[in-house]
């Protein structure tokens, strides 16, 4: 198995906390992009600045498909606000799908049937 597949697995609470942090970042990005898709019609320059700060964020570099949409939106922000809004909405769709994946990973880890670690409390089988 490759190193990046091991990096995506949740093995302990620290990994789960990293997933929770990524989810909060994406939820904030969703809120920003929804507002940006409307703000561009009133103040395109400000929308471009906020979009640039979002796409230049270090966490966004791990998601090239979303970053590519934000770069395309940044290029047309001043000229065509409708295209900017469309790119923002497409990025919202990508972020929502990534959020669903992260939620599923977190759910699978916290509700897995066979745990390798011993949990406190009563055990089903007494030895």
HELIX and SHEET records of a PDB file:
HELIX    1   1 UNK A    3  UNK A    8  1                                   6    
HELIX    2   2 UNK A   13  UNK A   39  1                                  27    
HELIX    3   3 UNK A   44  UNK A   55  1                                  12    
HELIX    4   4 UNK A   58  UNK A   62  5                                   5    
HELIX    5   5 UNK A   64  UNK A   76  1                                  13    
HELIX    6   6 UNK A   81  UNK A  110  1                                  30    
END                                                                             
